[in-house]
Amino acid sequence: MNEWRKTTPRGGVAGAVLAGALALTGGSAFAQDSDATAEQFDKFRALMEESSPAELFEARGENLWKTRRGPKNASLEQCDLGLGPGVLKGAYVQAPRYFADVGKVMDIERRIVHCMVTLQGFKLEDISKQPFSNAKQTPDVVSLVTYVAGQSRAMRIAVPQSHPEERKVFELGEAAFFHRAGPWDFSCASCHGEDGKRIRTQNLPNFTKKGTADRGFLGWPGYRMTGGLMHTLQWRMNDCFRQQRFPEPGYVSDTVTSLLTYMGVNANGSMYLGPGIKR
């Protein structure tokens, strides 16, 4: 008995019994229950999105975009998100992209932060102190990204790959996606590299192929119902690193831009419905 206990999984005796039961049943009952839960959640989310709280953050972001602020007392209305100064329509679904003025590929959040620094005079280090939403506050940049994203509602995702730097960053993102490391020997692909995976009762989409890759892009920025907070894809990437027990990347880093490029290109062609609701 003692030897058997030594060889059981970390879950102990109860975990071993559960594992054995799942093995005997093929896990079918659990899978069916999980599928039913996921279906009910999708119905609930569809109802919630009819009056999405994300709209409140879009409105706040629009006000921030047009208001003169910062040490330079300037608005963001001349910010170039890749389609010309002040052009917002379609910008979110066509990024990350190459920006000649900085000689690098940027995702939308990174570019907005760049404009806050160059046009308004804010300091990157100050923005980076608290870039993600928490129970106390929603950072301005979160609302700004939500507003910009809303201007691409009902448009097709079209992350460009025409510039050599864009193709290079895509390849770096692909390498980062499949790179295994950390105390659990995880990679992004461990959860999102093939079909049929789930965590708890939530299905995990495959980000490597058309048809499911858009799940990593659609609905972001998203209002997280479990915490009542608005989050962007920058936060989502950092939180994935945290869950993998990796060191979290610096805010608006090259690593996150490369991952978003890989995911965005794989999602090309899908219709973006705007900021949404997340579990």
Short mmCIF file of the C-alpha atoms (twelve columns), coordinates in Angstrom:
data_MODEL
# 
_entry.id   MODEL 
# 
loop_
_atom_site.group_PDB 
_atom_site.id 
_atom_site.type_symbol 
_atom_site.label_atom_id 
_atom_site.label_alt_id 
_atom_site.label_comp_id 
_atom_site.label_asym_id 
_atom_site.label_seq_id 
_atom_site.Cartn_x 
_atom_site.Cartn_y 
_atom_site.Cartn_z 
_atom_site.pdbx_PDB_model_num 
ATOM 1   C CA . MET A 1   0.000   0.000  0.000   1 
ATOM 2   C CA . ASN A 2   2.786   2.390  0.869   1 
ATOM 3   C CA . GLU A 3   4.584   1.645  -2.402  1 
ATOM 4   C CA . TRP A 4   1.366   2.282  -4.336  1 
ATOM 5   C CA . ARG A 5   0.967   5.658  -2.663  1 
ATOM 6   C CA . LYS A 6   4.502   6.632  -3.622  1 
ATOM 7   C CA . THR A 7   3.773   6.088  -7.297  1 
ATOM 8   C CA . THR A 8   0.413   7.860  -7.501  1 
ATOM 9   C CA . PRO A 9   0.104   11.238 -9.301  1 
ATOM 10  C CA . ARG A 10  0.411   14.542 -7.439  1 
ATOM 11  C CA . GLY A 11  -3.329  14.508 -6.831  1 
ATOM 12  C CA . GLY A 12  -2.809  11.655 -4.332  1 
ATOM 13  C CA . VAL A 13  -5.207  8.744  -3.862  1 
ATOM 14  C CA . ALA A 14  -8.259  10.738 -4.942  1 
ATOM 15  C CA . GLY A 15  -6.422  11.911 -8.042  1 
ATOM 16  C CA . ALA A 16  -5.405  8.355  -8.897  1 
ATOM 17  C CA . VAL A 17  -8.969  7.097  -8.507  1 
ATOM 18  C CA . LEU A 18  -10.285 9.913  -10.728 1 
ATOM 19  C CA . ALA A 19  -7.603  9.240  -13.328 1 
ATOM 20  C CA . GLY A 20  -8.499  5.558  -13.315 1 
ATOM 21  C CA . ALA A 21  -12.194 6.283  -13.690 1 
ATOM 22  C CA . LEU A 22  -11.557 8.609  -16.609 1 
ATOM 23  C CA . ALA A 23  -9.338  6.027  -18.239 1 
ATOM 24  C CA . LEU A 24  -12.068 3.366  -17.954 1 
ATOM 25  C CA . THR A 25  -14.769 5.626  -19.367 1 
ATOM 26  C CA . GLY A 26  -12.572 7.350  -21.909 1 
ATOM 27  C CA . GLY A 27  -13.372 10.601 -20.126 1 
ATOM 28  C CA . SER A 28  -16.576 10.765 -22.174 1 
ATOM 29  C CA . ALA A 29  -18.865 11.854 -19.336 1 
ATOM 30  C CA . PHE A 30  -16.465 14.650 -18.368 1 
ATOM 31  C CA . ALA A 31  -16.092 15.760 -21.958 1 
ATOM 32  C CA . GLN A 32  -19.857 15.826 -22.514 1 
ATOM 33  C CA . ASP A 33  -20.386 17.807 -19.323 1 
ATOM 34  C CA . SER A 34  -17.628 20.249 -20.306 1 
ATOM 35  C CA . ASP A 35  -19.092 20.692 -23.775 1 
ATOM 36  C CA . ALA A 36  -22.514 21.395 -22.288 1 
ATOM 37  C CA . THR A 37  -21.007 23.960 -19.904 1 
ATOM 38  C CA . ALA A 38  -19.122 25.655 -22.730 1 
ATOM 39  C CA . GLU A 39  -22.284 25.782 -24.834 1 
ATOM 40  C CA . GLN A 40  -24.280 27.377 -22.016 1 
ATOM 41  C CA . PHE A 41  -21.526 29.924 -21.462 1 
ATOM 42  C CA . ASP A 42  -21.483 30.822 -25.157 1 
ATOM 43  C CA . LYS A 43  -25.238 31.472 -25.013 1 
ATOM 44  C CA . PHE A 44  -24.795 33.626 -21.918 1 
ATOM 45  C CA . ARG A 45  -21.958 35.557 -23.545 1 
ATOM 46  C CA . ALA A 46  -24.065 36.190 -26.654 1 
ATOM 47  C CA . LEU A 47  -26.762 37.729 -24.473 1 
ATOM 48  C CA . MET A 48  -24.229 39.838 -22.599 1 
ATOM 49  C CA . GLU A 49  -22.689 41.172 -25.796 1 
ATOM 50  C CA . GLU A 50  -26.005 42.713 -26.817 1 
ATOM 51  C CA . SER A 51  -25.276 45.357 -24.184 1 
ATOM 52  C CA . SER A 52  -21.545 44.903 -23.805 1 
ATOM 53  C CA . PRO A 53  -19.757 46.849 -21.054 1 
ATOM 54  C CA . ALA A 54  -16.939 47.256 -23.585 1 
ATOM 55  C CA . GLU A 55  -18.906 50.136 -25.097 1 
ATOM 56  C CA . LEU A 56  -18.297 52.172 -21.935 1 
ATOM 57  C CA . PHE A 57  -14.542 51.796 -22.386 1 
ATOM 58  C CA . GLU A 58  -14.825 52.683 -26.078 1 
ATOM 59  C CA . ALA A 59  -16.579 55.920 -25.134 1 
ATOM 60  C CA . ARG A 60  -13.955 56.762 -22.543 1 
ATOM 61  C CA . GLY A 61  -11.209 55.934 -25.056 1 
ATOM 62  C CA . GLU A 62  -12.722 58.264 -27.648 1 
ATOM 63  C CA . ASN A 63  -12.689 61.100 -25.145 1 
ATOM 64  C CA . LEU A 64  -9.065  60.379 -24.247 1 
ATOM 65  C CA . TRP A 65  -8.106  60.204 -27.941 1 
ATOM 66  C CA . LYS A 66  -9.534  63.633 -28.700 1 
ATOM 67  C CA . THR A 67  -8.540  65.454 -25.506 1 
ATOM 68  C CA . ARG A 68  -5.360  67.519 -25.249 1 
ATOM 69  C CA . ARG A 69  -3.273  65.916 -22.515 1 
ATOM 70  C CA . GLY A 70  0.259   65.333 -21.310 1 
ATOM 71  C CA . PRO A 71  3.302   67.594 -21.029 1 
ATOM 72  C CA . LYS A 72  2.864   68.658 -24.673 1 
ATOM 73  C CA . ASN A 73  -0.861  69.395 -24.240 1 
ATOM 74  C CA . ALA A 74  -1.734  67.493 -27.401 1 
ATOM 75  C CA . SER A 75  -4.431  65.060 -28.491 1 
ATOM 76  C CA . LEU A 76  -3.814  61.765 -30.293 1 
ATOM 77  C CA . GLU A 77  -5.764  62.824 -33.368 1 
ATOM 78  C CA . GLN A 78  -2.562  62.991 -35.455 1 
ATOM 79  C CA . CYS A 79  -1.360  59.560 -34.332 1 
ATOM 80  C CA . ASP A 80  -0.491  57.406 -37.364 1 
ATOM 81  C CA . LEU A 81  -1.581  53.804 -36.772 1 
ATOM 82  C CA . GLY A 82  -0.358  52.712 -40.178 1 
ATOM 83  C CA . LEU A 83  -3.008  54.125 -42.487 1 
ATOM 84  C CA . GLY A 84  -2.140  57.797 -42.166 1 
ATOM 85  C CA . PRO A 85  -2.346  60.392 -39.359 1 
ATOM 86  C CA . GLY A 86  -5.696  60.214 -37.609 1 
ATOM 87  C CA . VAL A 87  -7.052  57.314 -39.697 1 
ATOM 88  C CA . LEU A 88  -8.577  54.767 -37.334 1 
ATOM 89  C CA . LYS A 89  -10.961 52.760 -39.478 1 
ATOM 90  C CA . GLY A 90  -9.327  49.433 -40.287 1 
ATOM 91  C CA . ALA A 91  -6.152  50.126 -38.321 1 
ATOM 92  C CA . TYR A 92  -6.737  47.502 -35.613 1 
ATOM 93  C CA . VAL A 93  -7.299  44.608 -38.012 1 
ATOM 94  C CA . GLN A 94  -4.219  45.561 -40.059 1 
ATOM 95  C CA . ALA A 95  -1.725  45.338 -37.213 1 
ATOM 96  C CA . PRO A 96  0.886   44.391 -36.163 1 
ATOM 97  C CA . ARG A 97  2.594   46.054 -39.110 1 
ATOM 98  C CA . TYR A 98  5.870   47.742 -40.089 1 
ATOM 99  C CA . PHE A 99  6.256   51.445 -39.280 1 
ATOM 100 C CA . ALA A 100 8.966   53.194 -41.261 1 
ATOM 101 C CA . ASP A 101 9.343   56.068 -38.786 1 
ATOM 102 C CA . VAL A 102 10.641  53.694 -36.107 1 
ATOM 103 C CA . GLY A 103 12.004  50.976 -38.399 1 
ATOM 104 C CA . LYS A 104 10.162  48.144 -36.681 1 
ATOM 105 C CA . VAL A 105 6.954   46.184 -36.479 1 
ATOM 106 C CA . MET A 106 4.463   47.346 -33.857 1 
ATOM 107 C CA . ASP A 107 1.109   46.058 -32.661 1 
ATOM 108 C CA . ILE A 108 -1.670  48.580 -32.054 1 
ATOM 109 C CA . GLU A 109 -1.180  48.941 -28.308 1 
ATOM 110 C CA . ARG A 110 2.532   49.447 -28.751 1 
ATOM 111 C CA . ARG A 111 1.904   52.064 -31.423 1 
ATOM 112 C CA . ILE A 112 -0.630  53.937 -29.296 1 
ATOM 113 C CA . VAL A 113 1.889   54.049 -26.444 1 
ATOM 114 C CA . HIS A 114 4.480   55.341 -28.939 1 
ATOM 115 C CA . CYS A 115 2.093   58.169 -29.887 1 
ATOM 116 C CA . MET A 116 1.395   58.976 -26.242 1 
ATOM 117 C CA . VAL A 117 5.146   59.366 -25.753 1 
ATOM 118 C CA . THR A 118 6.021   61.241 -28.961 1 
ATOM 119 C CA . LEU A 119 2.902   63.388 -29.426 1 
ATOM 120 C CA . GLN A 120 1.784   63.994 -25.855 1 
ATOM 121 C CA . GLY A 121 5.059   63.781 -23.971 1 
ATOM 122 C CA . PHE A 122 4.183   60.968 -21.558 1 
ATOM 123 C CA . LYS A 123 7.065   58.787 -20.369 1 
ATOM 124 C CA . LEU A 124 7.123   55.101 -21.283 1 
ATOM 125 C CA . GLU A 125 8.415   54.161 -17.856 1 
ATOM 126 C CA . ASP A 126 5.416   55.863 -16.234 1 
ATOM 127 C CA . ILE A 127 2.913   54.152 -18.536 1 
ATOM 128 C CA . SER A 128 4.646   50.812 -17.921 1 
ATOM 129 C CA . LYS A 129 4.251   51.028 -14.138 1 
ATOM 130 C CA . GLN A 130 0.587   50.016 -14.374 1 
ATOM 131 C CA . PRO A 131 -0.365  49.182 -17.974 1 
ATOM 132 C CA . PHE A 132 -3.035  46.572 -17.182 1 
ATOM 133 C CA . SER A 133 -6.421  46.856 -15.514 1 
ATOM 134 C CA . ASN A 134 -6.884  45.913 -11.882 1 
ATOM 135 C CA . ALA A 135 -9.605  46.331 -9.258  1 
ATOM 136 C CA . LYS A 136 -8.480  49.904 -8.586  1 
ATOM 137 C CA . GLN A 137 -8.212  51.356 -12.080 1 
ATOM 138 C CA . THR A 138 -8.447  50.924 -15.831 1 
ATOM 139 C CA . PRO A 139 -5.336  52.516 -17.374 1 
ATOM 140 C CA . ASP A 140 -5.952  55.099 -20.090 1 
ATOM 141 C CA . VAL A 141 -4.162  52.984 -22.672 1 
ATOM 142 C CA . VAL A 142 -6.674  50.140 -22.196 1 
ATOM 143 C CA . SER A 143 -9.576  52.453 -23.031 1 
ATOM 144 C CA . LEU A 144 -7.645  53.923 -25.962 1 
ATOM 145 C CA . VAL A 145 -6.979  50.488 -27.461 1 
ATOM 146 C CA . THR A 146 -10.636 49.556 -26.969 1 
ATOM 147 C CA . TYR A 147 -11.748 52.700 -28.798 1 
ATOM 148 C CA . VAL A 148 -9.379  52.125 -31.708 1 
ATOM 149 C CA . ALA A 149 -10.385 48.466 -31.951 1 
ATOM 150 C CA . GLY A 150 -14.039 49.451 -32.154 1 
ATOM 151 C CA . GLN A 151 -13.315 51.432 -35.320 1 
ATOM 152 C CA . SER A 152 -12.522 48.154 -37.113 1 
ATOM 153 C CA . ARG A 153 -15.784 46.449 -36.181 1 
ATOM 154 C CA . ALA A 154 -17.181 44.185 -38.935 1 
ATOM 155 C CA . MET A 155 -13.945 44.358 -40.945 1 
ATOM 156 C CA . ARG A 156 -11.750 41.464 -42.068 1 
ATOM 157 C CA . ILE A 157 -8.492  40.756 -40.264 1 
ATOM 158 C CA . ALA A 158 -5.666  41.572 -42.680 1 
ATOM 159 C CA . VAL A 159 -2.342  41.603 -40.826 1 
ATOM 160 C CA . PRO A 160 0.223   42.473 -43.541 1 
ATOM 161 C CA . GLN A 161 3.247   40.440 -44.583 1 
ATOM 162 C CA . SER A 162 4.479   42.547 -47.487 1 
ATOM 163 C CA . HIS A 163 7.532   44.060 -45.769 1 
ATOM 164 C CA . PRO A 164 10.591  41.875 -45.039 1 
ATOM 165 C CA . GLU A 165 10.501  42.951 -41.372 1 
ATOM 166 C CA . GLU A 166 6.882   41.799 -41.094 1 
ATOM 167 C CA . ARG A 167 7.820   38.354 -42.400 1 
ATOM 168 C CA . LYS A 168 10.823  38.223 -40.081 1 
ATOM 169 C CA . VAL A 169 8.714   39.087 -37.043 1 
ATOM 170 C CA . PHE A 170 6.149   36.456 -38.060 1 
ATOM 171 C CA . GLU A 171 8.910   33.831 -38.081 1 
ATOM 172 C CA . LEU A 172 10.133  35.007 -34.673 1 
ATOM 173 C CA . GLY A 173 6.585   34.783 -33.369 1 
ATOM 174 C CA . GLU A 174 6.213   31.265 -34.699 1 
ATOM 175 C CA . ALA A 175 9.470   30.244 -33.012 1 
ATOM 176 C CA . ALA A 176 8.331   31.810 -29.727 1 
ATOM 177 C CA . PHE A 177 4.953   30.073 -29.992 1 
ATOM 178 C CA . PHE A 178 6.552   26.627 -30.174 1 
ATOM 179 C CA . HIS A 179 9.467   27.274 -27.793 1 
ATOM 180 C CA . ARG A 180 9.299   24.975 -24.764 1 
ATOM 181 C CA . ALA A 181 10.926  26.108 -21.533 1 
ATOM 182 C CA . GLY A 182 10.302  26.902 -17.896 1 
ATOM 183 C CA . PRO A 183 9.729   24.631 -14.890 1 
ATOM 184 C CA . TRP A 184 6.826   22.855 -16.606 1 
ATOM 185 C CA . ASP A 185 8.470   22.594 -20.049 1 
ATOM 186 C CA . PHE A 186 5.547   24.492 -21.568 1 
ATOM 187 C CA . SER A 187 5.087   26.440 -24.767 1 
ATOM 188 C CA . CYS A 188 2.160   28.372 -26.214 1 
ATOM 189 C CA . ALA A 189 1.616   25.346 -28.442 1 
ATOM 190 C CA . SER A 190 1.208   23.105 -25.393 1 
ATOM 191 C CA . CYS A 191 -2.300  24.520 -25.031 1 
ATOM 192 C CA . HIS A 192 -2.990  26.020 -28.457 1 
ATOM 193 C CA . GLY A 193 -1.045  23.870 -30.931 1 
ATOM 194 C CA . GLU A 194 -3.578  21.168 -31.756 1 
ATOM 195 C CA . ASP A 195 -7.290  20.411 -31.749 1 
ATOM 196 C CA . GLY A 196 -9.317  18.950 -28.906 1 
ATOM 197 C CA . LYS A 197 -7.540  20.391 -25.875 1 
ATOM 198 C CA . ARG A 198 -9.287  21.981 -22.905 1 
ATOM 199 C CA . ILE A 199 -8.533  23.380 -19.484 1 
ATOM 200 C CA . ARG A 200 -11.157 22.851 -16.796 1 
ATOM 201 C CA . THR A 201 -14.442 23.264 -18.730 1 
ATOM 202 C CA . GLN A 202 -13.034 25.577 -21.385 1 
ATOM 203 C CA . ASN A 203 -12.102 24.452 -24.887 1 
ATOM 204 C CA . LEU A 204 -8.690  25.647 -26.051 1 
ATOM 205 C CA . PRO A 205 -8.614  26.824 -29.684 1 
ATOM 206 C CA . ASN A 206 -5.846  25.798 -32.051 1 
ATOM 207 C CA . PHE A 207 -3.989  28.970 -33.065 1 
ATOM 208 C CA . THR A 208 -1.902  27.288 -35.748 1 
ATOM 209 C CA . LYS A 209 -4.531  26.833 -38.449 1 
ATOM 210 C CA . LYS A 210 -7.251  28.700 -40.285 1 
ATOM 211 C CA . GLY A 211 -10.722 28.368 -38.882 1 
ATOM 212 C CA . THR A 212 -9.714  28.346 -35.233 1 
ATOM 213 C CA . ALA A 213 -6.710  30.686 -35.109 1 
ATOM 214 C CA . ASP A 214 -9.010  33.700 -35.095 1 
ATOM 215 C CA . ARG A 215 -10.155 32.762 -31.571 1 
ATOM 216 C CA . GLY A 216 -6.907  34.266 -30.317 1 
ATOM 217 C CA . PHE A 217 -7.738  37.621 -31.921 1 
ATOM 218 C CA . LEU A 218 -11.517 37.946 -31.877 1 
ATOM 219 C CA . GLY A 219 -13.183 39.551 -28.901 1 
ATOM 220 C CA . TRP A 220 -10.068 41.397 -27.742 1 
ATOM 221 C CA . PRO A 221 -9.942  43.849 -26.128 1 
ATOM 222 C CA . GLY A 222 -12.343 41.959 -23.906 1 
ATOM 223 C CA . TYR A 223 -14.401 42.592 -20.796 1 
ATOM 224 C CA . ARG A 224 -13.515 39.750 -18.428 1 
ATOM 225 C CA . MET A 225 -16.667 38.703 -16.590 1 
ATOM 226 C CA . THR A 226 -14.760 36.735 -13.953 1 
ATOM 227 C CA . GLY A 227 -13.041 39.899 -12.758 1 
ATOM 228 C CA . GLY A 228 -15.171 42.674 -14.195 1 
ATOM 229 C CA . LEU A 229 -12.129 44.180 -15.911 1 
ATOM 230 C CA . MET A 230 -11.304 45.323 -19.435 1 
ATOM 231 C CA . HIS A 231 -8.163  43.723 -20.877 1 
ATOM 232 C CA . THR A 232 -6.152  43.966 -24.084 1 
ATOM 233 C CA . LEU A 233 -4.118  41.384 -25.990 1 
ATOM 234 C CA . GLN A 234 -0.954  42.706 -24.350 1 
ATOM 235 C CA . TRP A 235 -2.388  41.629 -20.992 1 
ATOM 236 C CA . ARG A 236 -3.537  38.286 -22.427 1 
ATOM 237 C CA . MET A 237 -0.028  37.489 -23.653 1 
ATOM 238 C CA . ASN A 238 1.591   38.458 -20.354 1 
ATOM 239 C CA . ASP A 239 -0.925  36.378 -18.431 1 
ATOM 240 C CA . CYS A 240 -0.188  33.350 -20.617 1 
ATOM 241 C CA . PHE A 241 3.501   33.701 -19.786 1 
ATOM 242 C CA . ARG A 242 2.587   33.869 -16.104 1 
ATOM 243 C CA . GLN A 243 0.479   30.720 -16.339 1 
ATOM 244 C CA . GLN A 244 3.361   28.910 -18.044 1 
ATOM 245 C CA . ARG A 245 5.581   29.984 -15.110 1 
ATOM 246 C CA . PHE A 246 7.734   32.013 -17.516 1 
ATOM 247 C CA . PRO A 247 9.097   35.460 -16.628 1 
ATOM 248 C CA . GLU A 248 6.573   37.971 -17.944 1 
ATOM 249 C CA . PRO A 249 7.788   40.088 -20.900 1 
ATOM 250 C CA . GLY A 250 8.328   43.792 -20.496 1 
ATOM 251 C CA . TYR A 251 5.376   45.933 -21.491 1 
ATOM 252 C CA . VAL A 252 5.002   46.442 -25.288 1 
ATOM 253 C CA . SER A 253 7.997   44.196 -25.923 1 
ATOM 254 C CA . ASP A 254 9.337   42.719 -29.167 1 
ATOM 255 C CA . THR A 255 8.401   39.257 -27.893 1 
ATOM 256 C CA . VAL A 256 4.715   40.080 -27.525 1 
ATOM 257 C CA . THR A 257 4.632   41.901 -30.877 1 
ATOM 258 C CA . SER A 258 6.093   38.837 -32.601 1 
ATOM 259 C CA . LEU A 259 3.539   36.510 -30.996 1 
ATOM 260 C CA . LEU A 260 0.677   38.820 -31.954 1 
ATOM 261 C CA . THR A 261 2.012   38.929 -35.519 1 
ATOM 262 C CA . TYR A 262 2.057   35.133 -35.744 1 
ATOM 263 C CA . MET A 263 -1.441  34.840 -34.292 1 
ATOM 264 C CA . GLY A 264 -2.833  37.700 -36.372 1 
ATOM 265 C CA . VAL A 265 -1.532  36.405 -39.698 1 
ATOM 266 C CA . ASN A 266 -3.000  32.973 -38.938 1 
ATOM 267 C CA . ALA A 267 -6.350  34.680 -38.281 1 
ATOM 268 C CA . ASN A 268 -6.340  36.658 -41.549 1 
ATOM 269 C CA . GLY A 269 -9.617  36.643 -43.431 1 
ATOM 270 C CA . SER A 270 -11.889 36.332 -40.401 1 
ATOM 271 C CA . MET A 271 -14.311 39.113 -39.581 1 
ATOM 272 C CA . TYR A 272 -13.508 41.140 -36.485 1 
ATOM 273 C CA . LEU A 273 -16.661 41.933 -34.531 1 
ATOM 274 C CA . GLY A 274 -15.110 44.426 -32.129 1 
ATOM 275 C CA . PRO A 275 -14.258 44.457 -28.425 1 
ATOM 276 C CA . GLY A 276 -16.188 41.709 -26.690 1 
ATOM 277 C CA . ILE A 277 -16.954 39.651 -23.611 1 
ATOM 278 C CA . LYS A 278 -14.519 37.147 -22.157 1 
ATOM 279 C CA . ARG A 279 -14.935 34.461 -19.562 1 
# 
